[in-house]
């Protein structure tokens, strides 16, 4: 399941809306929504995300959060390390091999570490 799919499922369940009802109301197949929820489809288009925001009457922060989750919910990520350091290639390869066996606590730790250490570059590095 993707972060976007998880939020959609939570929104549906909290409002008592079935996948079938939502798909009929939005004119999208239930198979597509099911695949989105379970991470078997790529990122939804911005138009569909807007439709979903309207459907659930999401405003401001909630709508922005749904858009953010859609942007980080592609289930088939390709990481290109060409031109980066050997360490970057090593990290990408280790993560690709081990991610299936990582529990949520480990994944949360990795995310927190990356988020806390990432500092945008301010000009060229020497």
C-alpha positions as CSV (number, residue, x, y, z in Angstrom):
1,X,0.0,0.0,0.0
2,X,1.2,3.5,-0.7
3,X,0.9,6.5,1.6
4,X,-1.7,8.0,-0.9
5,X,-3.6,4.7,-1.0
6,X,-3.6,4.5,2.8
7,X,-5.1,8.0,3.1
8,X,-7.8,7.3,0.5
9,X,-8.7,4.1,2.3
10,X,-8.9,6.0,5.7
11,X,-11.0,8.7,4.1
12,X,-13.4,6.2,2.6
13,X,-13.7,4.1,5.7
14,X,-14.2,7.1,8.0
15,X,-17.1,8.2,5.8
16,X,-18.6,4.8,5.2
17,X,-18.0,4.9,1.5
18,X,-17.3,1.7,-0.4
19,X,-14.7,1.5,-3.1
20,X,-17.5,0.7,-5.6
21,X,-19.5,3.8,-4.6
22,X,-16.5,6.1,-4.8
23,X,-15.5,4.7,-8.2
24,X,-19.0,5.2,-9.5
25,X,-19.3,8.7,-8.2
26,X,-15.9,9.7,-9.7
27,X,-16.3,7.8,-13.0
28,X,-13.2,5.7,-12.4
29,X,-13.2,1.9,-12.3
30,X,-13.1,0.2,-8.9
31,X,-10.2,-1.9,-10.1
32,X,-8.2,1.2,-10.7
33,X,-8.9,2.6,-7.2
34,X,-8.1,-0.7,-5.7
35,X,-4.8,-0.9,-7.5
36,X,-4.0,2.7,-6.4
37,X,-4.8,1.8,-2.8
38,X,-2.7,-1.3,-2.8
39,X,0.3,0.2,-4.6
40,X,-0.1,-1.7,-7.9
41,X,-0.6,1.5,-9.9
42,X,1.7,4.6,-10.3
43,X,1.0,8.0,-9.1
44,X,-2.5,9.4,-9.9
45,X,-2.7,12.4,-12.1
46,X,-3.2,15.8,-10.6
47,X,-6.7,16.0,-12.0
48,X,-7.8,12.8,-10.2
49,X,-6.2,14.0,-7.0
50,X,-8.2,17.3,-7.3
51,X,-11.4,15.3,-8.0
52,X,-10.7,13.2,-4.8
53,X,-10.1,16.3,-2.8
54,X,-13.5,17.7,-4.0
55,X,-15.2,14.4,-3.4
56,X,-14.1,14.3,0.2
57,X,-14.4,18.0,0.6
58,X,-10.8,18.4,1.6
59,X,-9.6,21.9,2.0
60,X,-6.3,23.7,2.7
61,X,-3.9,21.5,4.7
62,X,-5.8,18.3,4.1
63,X,-5.9,18.8,0.3
64,X,-2.2,19.7,0.3
65,X,-1.4,16.6,2.3
66,X,-3.3,14.4,-0.1
67,X,-1.4,16.0,-3.0
68,X,1.9,15.5,-1.2
69,X,1.1,11.9,-0.5
70,X,0.3,11.4,-4.2
71,X,3.7,12.8,-5.1
72,X,5.5,10.3,-2.9
73,X,3.5,7.3,-3.7
74,X,4.9,5.8,-6.9
75,X,5.3,2.1,-6.1
76,X,8.1,1.5,-8.7
77,X,10.9,3.9,-8.1
78,X,14.0,4.0,-10.2
79,X,17.1,5.6,-8.6
80,X,19.8,6.7,-11.0
81,X,23.2,7.1,-9.3
82,X,25.2,7.7,-12.5
83,X,27.5,10.6,-11.8
84,X,27.1,10.3,-8.1
85,X,29.6,9.0,-5.5
86,X,30.2,5.2,-5.1
87,X,28.6,5.6,-1.7
88,X,25.3,6.8,-3.3
89,X,25.3,3.7,-5.5
90,X,26.0,1.5,-2.6
91,X,23.1,3.0,-0.6
92,X,20.7,2.6,-3.5
93,X,21.7,-1.0,-4.0
94,X,21.5,-2.0,-0.3
95,X,18.2,-0.3,0.1
96,X,16.8,-2.1,-3.1
97,X,17.9,-5.5,-1.7
98,X,16.8,-5.1,1.9
99,X,13.7,-2.9,1.8
100,X,11.4,-5.9,1.6
101,X,12.6,-7.2,4.9
102,X,12.5,-3.9,6.8
103,X,9.8,-3.3,9.4
104,X,8.0,0.0,9.8
105,X,10.1,1.0,12.8
106,X,13.3,0.7,10.7
107,X,11.7,2.5,7.8
108,X,10.6,5.3,10.1
109,X,14.1,5.6,11.4
110,X,15.6,5.8,7.9
111,X,13.1,8.4,6.9
112,X,13.8,10.5,10.0
113,X,17.5,10.3,9.5
114,X,17.3,11.3,5.8
115,X,14.9,14.2,6.6
116,X,17.0,15.5,9.5
117,X,20.3,15.3,7.6
118,X,19.3,16.6,4.2
119,X,20.3,20.2,3.8
120,X,19.6,21.9,0.4
121,X,22.8,23.0,-1.3
122,X,23.4,26.7,-1.3
123,X,25.5,27.2,-4.4
124,X,28.3,25.0,-5.8
125,X,30.1,22.6,-3.5
126,X,33.9,22.5,-3.7
